[in-house]
């Protein structure tokens, strides 16, 4: 993707993945407590802390509270998290004292399948649990994050295979079967508030709890997004085009990615303002 300048020149070039990560980072506010996973959620949270949210409190499942890594961690057990944390507690304490009572503002989740009500499947693909087409890694701590964080942000690449009308298995509850479902199940968190993809942003309709399109990325059409959604995606009344990454955001993100081993990061990222590999023009 690229953003034209006022004179029609290409001022900036970036990938869809970078746009997705920057959008996820912008969703985090300064002073929040954030339950972070490895991969894109960690990239987004650390980008937010490096730019507009220096007081963001990062909490990793391994028990580190207030981690301030100078490089992206390779896993939740990476020593850089404990070395830079305000405190390190046990995993049961993270879940029993911090997560379950609702002390964490926002949690990031991914998904193999996601449906129009924000329910997440990371367990099996196929109708038969005992004999699935694909057996996935499973739940981990995701069900409790989905249940108890004050809000949840899902970060996932958009495709008809991933965005389905109904998930094959509900690993982590979004809005269940619709309005009132979370309350009936006794879930204390507000549930998923945003789905951030490589094409745009979806948010739940306040009346139906069905996710609708509320934001598109520059150069991405509504038709493109609908074509990569497995349900009849509705468009929100206040649909807007989201701003491209700024030079400062791209520089900070690419600096973070550069701290990763090349085999993990996929090679060194380009300098800010340079054409990125795979960029859509």
Buried (B, 14 or more C-beta within 10 A) or exposed (E): BBBEEEEEEEBBBBBBBBBBBBBBBBBBBEEBBBBBBBEBBBBBBBBBBBBBBEEBBBBBBBBBBBBBBEBBBBEBBBEBBBEBBEEBBEEEBBBEEBBBEBEBBBBBBBBBBBBBBBBBBBBBBEEEEEEBEEEBEEBBBBBBBBBBBBBBBBBBBBBEEBBBEBBBBBBBBBBBEEBEBBEEEEBEBBBBBBBBBBBBBBBBBEEBBBBBBBBBBBBBEBEBBBEBBBBEBBEBEEBEEBBBBBEEBBBBBBBBBBBBEEEEBEEEBBEBBEBBEEBBE
